[in-house]
Amino acid sequence: MLSFAKLKALIIQDVTLSYKLLRLLNSAAMGLRRKVESIQQALVILGLGAIRTWTTLIAMNAIESVPPELMMNALIRAKMCEKLASEYGFQEQTGFLTGMLSNLDVMMGISMENLMTSLPLSGEIKLALTHGGGPLGSLLKAVALYEQGEWDKIQDSHLTLSQMSDAYVEATDWAIQAKSVL
């Protein structure tokens, strides 16, 4: 497990990552009440899990071969999964990370199974990403079906179309703002 001190040390060693993280955290997309002025402050305010998620997002955005549309889809899906995660009994961060990584295989040109062998993720996240299994996989499937406009195929009793619609609108607005600062 990556400790607070180790994560801080890794982030501050990379000037570009530090800059992008602070810029993102201070953007309107984050909606924080006060300005974040240091990596230490960011870690304290957001916690290790959120910082890991955001640094992963920034790193994914740096992959030059990723079409902007695919990155935008990953952002929207991540935020939708975050908004709906509690309906499945998961923390928002878990939903966000699962949604964000759901297109990583396409972005990297590597099978999801191979990617999962090298990432330190929970078994629930790995199951959702590789086989669409478990409650997290159900969430991911429902979000993907909603994105594709296949609302009649969403067989999930956890969510209403109204909840999904609200989450999609909010996620899209958020993704547009976040993309402008990445």
C-alpha positions in Angstrom: 0.0 0.0 0.0 1.3 3.4 -1.0 1.7 5.7 2.1 0.9 9.4 2.4 4.6 10.3 2.5 5.5 8.0 -0.5 2.7 9.4 -2.6 3.6 13.0 -1.8 7.2 12.3 -2.7 6.3 10.7 -6.0 4.0 13.6 -7.0 6.4 16.4 -6.1 9.2 14.8 -8.1 7.2 15.4 -11.2 6.8 19.1 -11.8 4.2 18.6 -14.6 2.1 16.2 -12.6 2.2 18.5 -9.5 1.2 21.5 -11.6 -1.6 19.7 -13.4 -2.9 18.2 -10.1 -3.0 21.6 -8.4 -4.5 23.2 -11.4 -7.2 20.6 -11.6 -7.9 20.7 -7.8 -8.3 24.5 -7.9 -10.6 24.4 -11.0 -14.4 24.9 -10.9 -14.7 21.3 -11.8 -13.7 20.2 -8.4 -15.9 22.7 -6.5 -13.6 23.0 -3.5 -14.3 25.8 -1.1 -10.7 26.9 -0.7 -7.7 27.0 -2.8 -5.3 24.1 -2.6 -1.8 25.5 -2.4 0.4 22.4 -2.0 0.5 18.7 -2.6 0.5 18.1 1.2 -2.7 20.2 1.5 -4.3 18.3 -1.4 -3.5 15.0 0.2 -5.0 16.1 3.5 -8.1 17.6 2.0 -8.9 14.8 -0.5 -7.2 11.8 1.0 -4.9 9.2 -0.5 -7.6 7.5 -2.6 -8.8 10.6 -4.3 -5.3 11.8 -5.1 -4.4 8.4 -6.5 -7.5 8.6 -8.7 -6.7 12.1 -9.9 -3.1 11.4 -10.6 -4.2 8.3 -12.6 -6.6 10.5 -14.6 -3.8 13.0 -15.3 -1.4 10.3 -16.4 -4.1 8.7 -18.7 -4.7 12.1 -20.3 -1.0 12.3 -21.1 -1.2 9.2 -23.4 -0.7 10.9 -26.7 -2.4 8.2 -28.9 -5.7 8.5 -27.1 -8.4 10.3 -29.2 -9.9 13.2 -27.3 -13.4 11.6 -27.7 -12.2 8.5 -25.9 -10.8 10.5 -23.1 -14.0 12.5 -22.8 -16.0 9.2 -22.7 -13.7 8.0 -19.9 -14.3 11.2 -17.9 -18.1 11.1 -18.3 -18.2 7.4 -17.5 -16.0 7.9 -14.4 -18.1 10.7 -13.0 -21.4 8.8 -13.7 -20.0 5.7 -11.9 -18.9 7.9 -9.1 -22.4 9.5 -8.8 -24.2 6.2 -8.9 -21.7 4.0 -6.8 -23.5 4.4 -3.5 -26.6 2.8 -5.0 -24.5 -0.4 -5.3 -22.9 -0.1 -1.9 -19.6 1.3 -3.1 -17.6 4.5 -2.2 -17.7 7.2 -4.9 -13.9 6.8 -5.4 -14.3 3.2 -6.3 -17.0 4.0 -8.9 -14.9 6.8 -10.3 -11.8 4.7 -10.7 -13.7 1.8 -12.2 -15.4 4.0 -14.8 -12.2 5.8 -15.6 -10.3 2.6 -16.2 -13.0 0.9 -18.2 -11.6 2.1 -21.5 -8.0 1.6 -20.6 -7.6 -1.5 -22.7 -8.7 0.5 -25.8 -6.5 3.4 -24.9 -3.4 1.3 -24.4 -4.0 -1.4 -27.0 -3.6 -4.1 -24.4 -6.2 -6.6 -23.2 -7.9 -5.7 -20.0 -6.8 -9.1 -18.5 -3.2 -8.2 -19.1 -3.6 -4.7 -17.7 -5.2 -6.0 -14.6 -2.2 -8.3 -13.8 0.0 -5.3 -13.4 -2.4 -2.9 -11.5 -2.9 -3.1 -7.7 -6.7 -2.9 -7.7 -9.3 -4.7 -5.6 -10.7 -7.9 -6.8 -14.1 -6.3 -7.2 -12.7 -3.6 -9.6 -10.8 -6.2 -11.5 -13.8 -8.5 -11.8 -15.9 -5.6 -13.1 -13.3 -4.5 -15.6 -12.4 -7.9 -17.0 -15.7 -9.8 -16.9 -18.4 -7.2 -16.1 -19.0 -9.2 -12.9 -20.2 -8.4 -9.5 -22.2 -5.3 -8.4 -19.6 -3.0 -9.8 -19.7 -4.7 -13.1 -23.5 -4.2 -13.1 -23.0 -0.5 -12.5 -20.5 -0.3 -15.3 -22.8 -2.2 -17.7 -25.8 0.1 -16.8 -23.7 3.2 -17.4 -22.4 1.9 -20.7 -25.9 1.0 -21.9 -27.1 4.4 -20.9 -24.3 6.1 -22.9 -25.2 4.1 -25.9 -28.8 5.1 -25.7 -29.9 1.5 -25.0 -32.1 2.4 -22.1 -34.5 -0.4 -22.6 -31.7 -2.9 -22.1 -30.9 -1.6 -18.6 -32.2 -4.4 -16.4 -30.9 -3.0 -13.2 -33.3 -2.4 -10.3 -30.7 -0.2 -8.5 -31.3 2.7 -10.8 -34.1 4.6 -12.4 -33.7 6.3 -15.8 -34.2 9.6 -14.0 -31.2 8.9 -11.7 -29.1 7.9 -14.7 -30.2 11.0 -16.7 -29.3 13.3 -13.8 -25.9 11.6 -13.4 -25.2 11.8 -17.1 -26.0 15.5 -17.4 -23.9 16.3 -14.3 -21.0 14.1 -15.5 -21.0 15.7 -18.9 -20.9 19.2 -17.4 -18.1 18.1 -15.1 -16.1 16.4 -17.8 -16.2 19.5 -20.0 -14.8 21.6 -17.1 -12.3 19.0 -16.1 -11.0 18.5 -19.7 -10.4 22.2 -20.0 -7.9 22.1 -17.1 -6.2 18.8 -17.9 
